[in-house]
Amino acid sequence: MIRVGVVGASGYTGGELLRLLLGHPQVEIVSATSERSAGKFLYQLHPHLRGRTTLRFVSQTALEACDVLLLALPHGEAQQHIETYANLAGRIIDLSADFRLRDAAEYERTYGSPHAAPDWIERFTYGLPETNREALAHSHYVSGVGCNATATTLAVWALAQAGLLPASQPLISDVKVGSSEAGRQPGDSSHHPARSGVARPFQMVGHRHEAEVRQSLAPCGEYDARIAVTSVEMVRGVAAAVHVTLPVGLSERDLWSAYRTAWTSQSFVRIVHESGGSFRHPEPRLLAGTNYADVGWEYDPFTGRAVLMCALDNLGKGAAGTAVQCLNIMYGFEETTGLEYGGIYP
């Protein structure tokens, strides 16, 4: 059994990590930290864990040495104490943005402040298995992924790899997101009375995840990713629709071939492209609680205009699920271990 600690376990992402790890046959959770809730049972903050564990939250000062630490801290905190965490565990998976970008100067441009541990950046491997699996298998330090970046990257990956998506154009990613993306602590814009019923433009230009998408797509070309985020009324979920122009005259067979080549061997990416029905395109509601990402497309062969789509659960495939998937790869487990949850409907 792998001894695992979860740092910052009181938030929504921390709760999702705990849920997944408690169902993992090769994992024993030895510590889960929360400074505000130290001493409380995990299920007192995460009621869906009632009856599944008797663990209590502890302060970070009581964090036990273990095999792997999963850090679910607010952005900016992991880099401040990375040496301490590395002394407690031989392997680290950090779900924040602290070690996602490979360049310290790019990090400062994107996040507006110098990186506190620039020497550590090169030690981390970007944690999206579908684009970086081989490197993850040999890594001891893995970064998390941005949910909006993941949805955008997976939406376009098949056609970028196939050489059907020219890099000479901007990728305009229109992303609809649920309220859990804002985190557990409510603010003026995420408080329920202000959030319910909205379709509110949140960040139309300059989204931080753009740098992450450019980095992920770099093996396929120098793409200019532009993300526009709109908050909509759902709790979990990301739905990305990336507007692009493809070569004129492609056939459905051409597009199916590219998608099947990219995704047939991947456990957690499913192609959703039906000719009819209510769910002929990727739909995030069907993915809540899962580690799946559904991808699809619409294409006009006369103009080349296309919309490339991806839906996922921001707490699952966009955060905790991918982190557990990375853990499986790092330890040589079957990649689906502890992640074989299907969605629910209705």
N, C-alpha and C positions, 0 to 999 in steps of 0.2 A: 504494500500500500504506500502511496505517495502522501507524505505529510504536507498539507497545504495551509497557508495562512491567507486571509483576505483582509487587506488594509483599507479602511474606509467602507465598511460593510453596511452602513446604515442607510445609504441612498438607494434609489431605484436600481441602479446598475449593480450595486453590492448585493441587494436582495436577489436579483436575477442570478448572479454568480453563485450565491448560496444555494438557491433552488437547484441549479444544474449540478453543482458539486455534490450535493447530498444524494443525488441519484446516480452518481458516477461510481462504478464498482471498483475502481482502482485508486480511489481518493479517500483520505481521511482529513477532515477539516480540524485543525488543532487550535486555531485562533481566528477570531473575527473582531476587528477593532471598531470602536466608536467612542470618541472622547465624551460626547454628551450623554451617551446611553450606557456607559460602562457599568456592568453589574446586572443589566436587564437581560432577560432571555431574548434570543434572536426573534422568536415569534411575537414578542411584544411590539416590535417595529415592523416585522414582516409576518402578518397573521396567516398567510398562506403556508407558512412553515410549521404551524402548530401540529404537534404530534410527530414531527419528523426529526426533531433534534432537541436536546436539552442544553445545548451550548448557550453560554452567556457572552455578551459583548465584553471586551476588555479594552483598557487603554493601550496605546502603542508602547508604553513603558513596560507592559506585561507581555508583549508579543514574543511568542516562542520561536526558537530556531526551527527551521523546517526545510523541506526539499525545494519548495517553490512558493514564492509570494506573488499574489495577484493584487495589484494596486488599483483601487477604484476611488482614487482621491480627486479632488477638484484640480483643474488644470493649473500647473505651476508649482504644485506641492511636491511631487515625486522627485523632481530634479534637485530640490533643496536638501533632500535626505537620502539620496541614492546610495551613498557610501554605507550608511547605516543599514539600509535594507539588504545590500549585497553581503554584508557581514552576517546577516541572519539566514540567508538562503542562497543556494548555489545557482538558482534560476529565478528569474523575475519576468512577469508579464505585467506591463504597465498599461492600463486602459485609457489613460489621459492622453493629451496631445503632446506631452513633454518630449517624447523621443520618436515621434512619427517622421519628422522631416530630417533628411540626411545631412543638412547643411546648417551650421549655426547662424550664418548671415541670413539665410532664408527664414529660419525660425524667428529671428529678430524683426525682419520685415513683416512677417505674417502676424506675429503675436504682440509686437510693439514693445518688447523689452529683451535685453540680452539673456541668453541661456545661462543658467546658473551652473551647469555642469557640462560644458561643451565637449570635454574629453570623453564623456560617456556616450555621446550621440552615435559614434561609429560602432560602438559595441552592440547596439540594438538593431534587430531585424524588423522590418515593417511587417506587421502581423495580419496580412490578408492572404490566407492559404491559396486561394484560387489563382493568385498571380505570383506567389512567392514561396511556394511549398518547399522546394528543394533547400532553399536557404534556411527556412524555419527548422528543418530536420536537424541542423547542425548548430543551432543557436542556444545560448544560455540566457540571453536577454532579448525580449520581444516587446514591441510597442503594440498598443491597441490601434483601432481604426476609428475614423470618424464615420458616423452613420450616413450622413449625406454624401460624403466622399465615396463610401463603399457602394451606395446605390448608384451614383453617377458612373463610377468606374465599371461596375458590373454591367450596367446598361449598354456601354459602348465597347466593352472588351472584345467581344466576338468579332465584330466588324473591323475594329482596329487591328487585331491580329491577322485577319484575313486580307488586309490591305485594301478593303473596300471603303474605308473612312478616311478621306484626305485630311492631312494635318494642316492644310492651308486655310482652314476655316475655324472660327470659334465654335466650341461646343456649348450650347446654351441649355443648361440644365434647370428646368422648372421643377422644384422640389416642394411637395406638400408634406407637412410633418405634424405629428400628434403632440399632445401636451406633455407627455413624459420626457420629451427631449429637453425640456426646460429644467428638469431635475426635481428633487423632492421638496425643496423650500419654495413656497409660492412667492411671487412678486406681483407688482402692480399689473403686469400684462399676462401673468399665468394664473392668477387667482380665478377660481371657477366662474364667478359672475362676469368677469371681464373676458374670459376665454370661451365660454359656451356660446355656440352659434356663430362663431366667427369664421371668416376666410380672410385673415389679416396678413398682408405683406409684412414679413418680418425683417428680411435682409435681402434686398434686391441686387446689390452690387457689393463686390469686395469681400465675399464670404471667405472665412479662414480655410475652409476645406478645399478651396481651389488649388492651393499649392500642393496639397496631398494628392489630388487627382492628377495634376501635371506630373508629379513624381512617379505615380503608379503607371501612367501611360508612357513614360519616357522610353521604354524598350521598343515601343511601336512608333514613336515619333514625337516631335515637339508640339504637343497639343496645347491650345489655349482654352482652358476650362473656365466657364463662367457660371456661377450658381446663383439662383434666385430662390429664396425660401419663403413659403407662405404657410402660416399656422392655420390649421383647419380643425374641425371638431372630431377628433378621435384621440384616444389615450395613447395607444401604441401604434407606431407605423411610420414609414417613409415611403412615398411614391415619387419616383423621379421620372420625368419625361424629358429626354434630351433631344433638342431640335437640331437637326443636321441636314446637310445636302449630300446625297450619295450619287454615284454615277447614274446617268439616265439609262433606262432599259434593262435593269436587272430583273431577273425572274424570281418568283417565290422559291424555286429550287436553289438558286444561288444563295439566297438569304438563309434558307433552312440548312444548307450545307455548311455555311460559316458558323451558325449557331450550334449545330450538332458537333462539329469539329471541336469547338471550344468547350462545350458543356456536357457532352454525353458521359464522360468519365468522372465528372465532378459530383460528389455526393449531395451537395446542398444547393446547387443551382438548377432550377427547373425552367424549361421553356414553356411559356404560356402564349400561344398564338393560335386562337381558334377563329373559325369563320363566322360564328354566331354565338348567341347566348349572352347572359348577363355578365359572365366572368371570362370573357374572351381575351382580356388583357390582365396583366398582373394586378392583384388587389391586396393591399396590406392587411385588411381585416382578416383574411384567411390565414395569415402568417403569424398572428399574435401568439407569442410563447414558443415559437419555433426558431430553428437556425437556418431556415430556408430563405433563399432569395429567388424570386420568380422574375424572369426576363422575357421581353417580347418586343414587338415592333409593329409599326404601320409605315407603309412605303408607297409613294406614288411614282410608278415607273415612267410617267410622261415628263415630270418635272424634276425627279430625283429627291424631292422633299421627303424626309423621313422623321419619325419620332421613335426613339429607342427608349424602352421603358424597363424599369426595375422597381420591384416592391420588396420590402423587408420589414422586420420588426426592429426598431431602433435599439431596443434593449437586448434583443437576441442576436441576430446576424450582424447588427450594427454595433455590438459591444460585447456583452458577456458570452453569448454563444460562440462568436468567433474566437474569443480568448480561450475558451475550453477546447475548441477545435485545435488551436495552436498548441495547447498543453498536450493534447493527444499526439500531435505530430512530433513534438519535442521529445516525448518519451517512447515513441515507437508503438503506441497503441493504435488499434483500429480508429480511423479518424472520426467515425460516427459515435464512438463510445460516450454514453451519457447524454447524447444529443438527439436521440431518435424519437423526439416528440412530434406528433403531427398537429396540424391546426384544428380548429373547431369551427363548425358551421351548423346552424346560423349563429 
